[in-house]
Amino acid sequence: MGLFKKNPFGHYLFLKKWLIRIAGGMTHRRYRGFNELKIEGSEIIKNLPETNVLFISNHQTYFADVVAMFHVFNASLSGRDDSIKNVGYLWQPKMNIYYVAAKETMKSGLLPKILAYAGSISIDRTWRAAGKNVNRQVKMSDITNIKKALDDGWVITFPQGTTTPFKPIRKGTAHIIKHYKPIVVPIVIDGFRRSFDKKGLRIKKKNILQSMEIKAPLVIDYENETIPDIVEKIEFAIEQHPSFLKVVPQKELLDKEELNKKRKW
């Protein structure tokens, strides 16, 4: 890799690689040490194409969720099955992994700006800004950047656009799926809300069992399925459909570990 080679967003790949290595080394014990990350389905990662893959996931913290995915994806590509043992897998990380994040979040400090350089597609949220509800149109440049990232590699998105559970799926994700026809891989995470603060930068509690389940790609009829059809499919895939509230009441905000304890009682 040349020192001055850039990705489609103008980021120097040499610098990005070192940022991923350093950040990965600093955060590894958050998922294998202070806490333990249980992984299921990572073999799916190894069989995905190099580009046009969209990961959809529920969301529990601003940064810890996506950092964990960087660890799991690279570990899987290095031959580890459902494990992030030995952080050496980050020596040659996959350089074309991107994630969708709110622009105001990624400009909120030095660390977010560093994380943004590592792979953020920063967008202006159409429904919320500066802690207030807004109503503004989608920027076409944001959609173009997501398409650019899909053409170059993999994109992680959190289609609810918030860390609050069981909030509606934003239709923008469904439009991207229908128009750009990526392979859509659902991920369900748990335990991050209990182990980290809301930003996902500070460890709130140790010895928490975190979980990440990577599911098989969705079967989608891109031509005939409607936007509401795709939205509902996303809701079920990432276990955020209202029917799941019957299992985990929203007011209790239980993760799977707590739910299992209640069942044992």
N, C-alpha and C positions, 0 to 999 in steps of 0.2 A: 504494500500500500504506500503510495507516494505521500510525502508530507503535505502536499498542497491539494490533494484530491478532495473534492467536496461531494456531498449528497445533493439531491434536487432542491433542498432548502438553503443551500449555501453554507452548510456547516462542514468544517474540516473534519474528515473521518479520523485522522490521526488523533486529534484532540478529543473527539467524541469517544473513541476507543478507550483512551486513558481515563476519561471521566467515568465511563461505565466500570472500568476496572477498579478505580479508587472507591467510587460510591458503592459498588458491589461488595468490596472487601470490608467497608465500614458498616454495612447493613446486614451482613450475612448472619451474625449471631442473633439478630432480631427474629429470625425464622428457624434457626437451628442453634439454640443455646439458651438465651433468656426465655424464649418460647419455642414451641415445636410446631412445624408446619406439616400437616398430613396432606399428601398429594395423591390424587386418583386420576387416572386417565392420561398421564403424560406421554404415553406411547403414541397418542394421536398427533402430538406435535411433530414427531419425526417423519410422519407420512404426508405432511402438508406441502403444497407447492411453495416456491420461493417468493411469489408475489400474489397480490389480490386475495388476501386472507383478512377477514374482519372478525376480531374477537369481541364478543359482547358479554358483559358481566354486571352483576349487581355491585354496589359501591358502598364501602363502609368508612373509608378515610380518604383524605385528599391524595396522599402519596404512597402510603405503605402498601396498598393493594397493587398498584402498578409496578412498584419496585419488586414485590414478591413474584409477579409474573415474569419480569426480566430474568430473575433467578431461575424460575422453573423452566422457562422456555430454553434458556441457554444450557441448563443442566441436561435437559432431555436431548437436545441436539448433540450434546457431548457423550451420549450413550448411557446416561443415568435414568433408571426407571423409577419414577415416583420418589425421587430423592434429590436433595441439593447438597449431599455430602461432598466435602472437599471443594472449596470455592475456586479451584483451578480452572473450572469450566468457563470462567470469565476472562481468561487470558486471550482467547480469540472469540469474542462475543459476536453474535449476529448483529450486524450494523444497521440493518434496515427494519428495525422494530420501532413503531411510532405509537403514540397514544394521544387521544383527544382530551384536551383540558381547557378550562375557562381561562381566557387571557388575563383577567384580573388576578386570578390565583397564581399564575406563573410569573407575575410581575411583583408579587407581594414581599419579596426579599431576595437576598443573595442566593440562598440554597435553592429556592424554586427556580431562579434564573439558570442555575447550573443544571438542575434536573430538566429544564426546558431544552437546553442545548443537547441533552442526551437523547431527545426524541419526541418532544412535545409538538403537537399540532394545536396551537393556541387559537381558540375561537371566541368570538363575542357571543355570550348567551343571549338568546332572544327573549327570555322570560324573567331574568333576574340580573341585577347589577348593583354593586355596592350595598348588598344586603336588602335591596328593595325590589318589589315586583315591577317589571317593565313589560312592554309589549312592542317589540321592534322586529323588523324584517330580517330574515337570514341574509348574511353577507355572502354574495356569490364567491368571493375570494376564499372564504372558509370552506365552502363545498369543493372548490377547485383544489385547495390544499389537501383535503382528505383524499380526493381522487388521485392526486399526485403521489401521495404516500402509498395508496393501494397499488399503484402502478410500479412503485419501487420496492414494496415489501409487505409487511404485516402491520395492521392497525388495531389497537386496543381502544374500545370505546365503552362508556358507561351510559347506556341509553336512557336511564332515568335522569341523568344530569344532576344528581344530588346524592348525598350519603344517607338521607332519610329513607328507611325501607318502605316498600309498597307504594311508592309514588308512581304516577303514570309514566308510561314509556313515551319519550318524545318522538313524534312522528318523523322527525328529520332522519333518524336512524333507519326507519323503514324505507324512506324515499331513497336513501343512499343504497340500501340493499337492492331495491327494485331496479334502480337505474344502472348501477355499476356491476351488479351480479357477482359479488365476491363470494368466496366460500365463507360461511358464517359458522364460527365455533363458539358455542356457549361455555361460560365459566361461572361457577357458583362458589363464592367465598363465604367464609364464616369465621368468627372469632377475632377478627381484626378490630372491631369496634371495642371489644373488651380489653385488648392488649395495648392499644395505642390511643393517643389523644385524637381529636377530630382531624387534625392536619396529617396525622400519621408520622410525625417527626419525633415525638416523645413517647417513650415506653411508659404506659400508665400502670400496667400490671404484668408481672412475670408468671411463668409456668402456666400459660394459657394455651390450650390446644387450638391452633388455627387450622383451617382446612381450605383446600382448593380442589374442586372437582372440575376436570376438563371433560366436556361431553363431546360426543360425535357430532360432526357438522350437521346443521339443519338441512332437511330436504325442503327446498323452496321452488315453487313453480314461478319463476320470475315474470313470466308473461301474463299469467292468469290470476295469480293471487293479488288481492287488493291490499292497499296500505293498512286498513284495519285488520286484515287477515295476518299480515306479517307482524303487526304490533302485538296481536294476541299470541302469536307463535313465540315471539321474544319473551313475553311475560311468563309463559309456561317454562321456556327453556332456562331462564335465569331464576326461576322460582319466585317471581314477584307478581304473579297473577293474584287477584283478590281472593281466589279460592284457597290460597295457601294461608290466609289469615285464620282459617279454621284450625290450622295446625299450630301456628305461631301467632297468637294475638298481638296486634301491633302495639297496644299499650304496654305490653310486657317486654317487647323488643328482645326476645330470647334468641340466643344462638343455639346451634345444635347440641352443644355440650350441656347447656343449661336445660334444654328440653329433655334430653336423655335422663338427667338427674331427676326431673319432675316425674317422668314415667316410672322410674325405679321406686320413687316414693309411693 
